[in-house]
C-alpha cells in the first residue's frame, strides 16, 4: 500500500452583492459603480461568510484526483506543465478528512505555468448539506499552489 498524500485547504470565501452598470454611458470607475449600486432602489449589500475545508487527495487508493492528459514535454517539466487533472474533492466542516462533509469541489485543473507550479483551475463548490444545500459557487483562475495566500475569482453562485 503506497503512501497517501492529502492536501487540505481552508476556504474562507466572502461573497458580496455586486452589480455592474450595463449602459456604456455610466462611469465605470470603482467609486462611481459603488455609488450607482447604493442608489438603486430596493438594494442592500449582502455579505455571506463561508468557512469549510477542501481536501485534495492526490495519491493512494482513495485519491480524489485523476490525471486525464499531458503533453510529451510534461515529463521533462519541473512544473508538470501541460498536465490536466479532474477532481471530485470533499468539502468538510473541520480540517480533518473525516469531518462532516458539506459538499464537493468538482472540476478540472491544469498545470499552466512553466516557471512555477501554478494551476489554471475551473471548479464548482457544490454544497450538499446545511444551510447552503443545493447551492454552488463557480471558481476560475490561477492557483499558485505553494503561495501561502491566494485569491481566486468567484464567477457565480
C-alpha positions as a printed Julia matrix, in Angstrom:
157×3 Matrix{Float64}:
   0.0    0.0     0.0
   1.53   3.34   -1.09
   1.59   6.47    0.97
  -1.49   8.61    0.72
  -0.95  12.36    0.41
  -3.7   14.75    1.36
  -3.68  18.44    0.62
  -6.16  20.35    2.79
  -7.05  23.91    2.07
  -9.09  26.23    4.26
 -11.51  28.12    2.08
 -12.88  31.29    3.58
 -14.98  32.95    0.93
 -16.6   36.34    1.22
 -19.41  37.0    -1.18
 -20.74  40.49   -1.6
 -23.63  41.57   -3.75
 -22.05  43.12   -6.82
 -23.86  44.97   -9.59
 -22.18  46.23  -12.74
 -23.52  49.02  -14.93
 -24.6   47.84  -18.36
 -25.16  51.18  -20.12
 -21.96  52.39  -21.86
 -22.6   55.99  -20.71
 -22.28  55.16  -16.99
 -18.98  55.98  -15.3
 -17.33  52.58  -14.63
 -14.67  53.63  -12.1
 -14.98  51.61   -8.82
 -16.15  54.58   -6.75
 -18.77  55.52   -9.36
 -20.01  51.93   -9.61
 -20.34  51.72   -5.82
 -22.29  55.0    -5.75
 -24.52  53.76   -8.61
 -25.19  50.48   -6.76
 -26.1   52.2    -3.49
 -28.59  54.45   -5.31
 -30.53  51.54   -6.82
 -34.0   51.2    -5.3
 -34.6   48.19   -3.02
 -30.96  47.11   -2.87
 -28.98  46.13    0.16
 -25.49  44.77    0.23
 -25.43  41.19    1.49
 -22.31  39.6     2.91
 -22.03  35.85    3.36
 -19.05  34.18    5.02
 -18.47  30.51    4.25
 -15.92  28.5     6.21
 -15.06  24.98    5.06
 -12.08  22.76    4.31
 -11.15  21.43    0.88
  -9.36  18.04    0.74
  -7.45  17.24   -2.45
  -6.19  13.64   -2.19
  -3.61  13.35   -4.96
  -2.44   9.73   -4.48
  -3.27   6.45   -2.81
  -6.29   4.17   -3.01
  -8.75   6.95   -2.06
  -7.41   9.55   -4.5
  -9.92  12.26   -5.43
  -7.84  13.44   -8.42
  -7.16  11.74  -11.75
  -4.65  12.85  -14.38
  -6.53  12.7   -17.69
  -4.0   14.23  -20.13
  -0.46  15.51  -20.55
   1.86  16.68  -23.31
   5.01  14.91  -24.43
   7.02  17.66  -22.7
   5.25  17.25  -19.32
   7.63  14.51  -18.11
  10.64  16.81  -18.52
   8.95  19.85  -16.97
   9.79  20.75  -13.34
   6.31  22.34  -13.07
   4.42  19.42  -14.7
   3.48  21.92  -17.43
   0.75  20.55  -19.68
  -0.79  18.02  -17.27
  -4.59  18.09  -16.91
  -6.42  16.7   -13.87
 -10.07  16.07  -12.95
 -11.08  16.32   -9.31
 -14.0   15.47   -7.03
 -12.86  16.53   -3.55
 -14.83  16.58   -0.3
 -15.58  19.89    1.42
 -15.76  19.44    5.19
 -16.73  21.41    8.3
 -13.4   20.78   10.01
  -9.76  20.31    8.93
  -9.83  16.53    9.47
 -10.61  14.48    6.35
 -13.26  12.52    8.31
 -15.12  15.7     9.37
 -18.75  16.1     8.31
 -18.95  16.55    4.52
 -20.85  19.7     3.47
 -20.2   19.47   -0.26
 -17.82  18.62   -3.08
 -15.23  20.57   -5.08
 -15.6   19.26   -8.61
 -13.71  20.42  -11.66
 -10.61  20.47  -13.82
  -7.17  21.93  -13.25
  -4.17  22.12  -15.49
  -0.53  22.98  -14.91
  -0.32  26.19  -16.91
   2.97  27.72  -15.81
   6.49  26.89  -16.95
   8.15  28.97  -14.19
   6.37  27.84  -11.01
   3.8   25.22  -10.12
   0.62  27.1   -10.84
  -2.69  25.68  -11.97
  -5.44  27.08  -14.12
  -8.46  25.91  -12.12
 -12.08  25.61  -13.18
 -14.16  24.18  -10.37
 -17.54  24.21   -8.69
 -18.09  24.1    -4.96
 -21.32  22.09   -4.77
 -22.96  22.24   -1.33
 -24.86  19.11   -0.29
 -25.65  19.75    3.38
 -26.65  22.51    5.75
 -27.96  25.99    5.06
 -26.46  26.11    1.54
 -27.57  22.63    0.45
 -28.32  22.79   -3.28
 -26.21  25.92   -3.87
 -22.94  26.12   -5.72
 -20.1   28.54   -6.46
 -18.06  28.52   -9.66
 -14.4   29.44   -9.37
 -11.97  30.0   -12.24
  -8.46  31.35  -12.01
  -4.75  30.98  -11.44
  -3.75  28.99   -8.36
  -0.05  29.24   -7.42
  -0.32  26.28   -5.04
   2.81  26.94   -2.98
   1.83  30.52   -2.1
   0.5   30.82    1.45
  -2.29  33.21    0.44
  -4.16  33.03   -2.85
  -7.14  34.81   -4.33
  -9.4   33.26   -6.93
 -12.41  34.89   -8.57
 -15.9   33.59   -7.93
 -17.84  33.69  -11.17
 -21.29  32.7    -9.99
 -23.4   31.43   -7.16
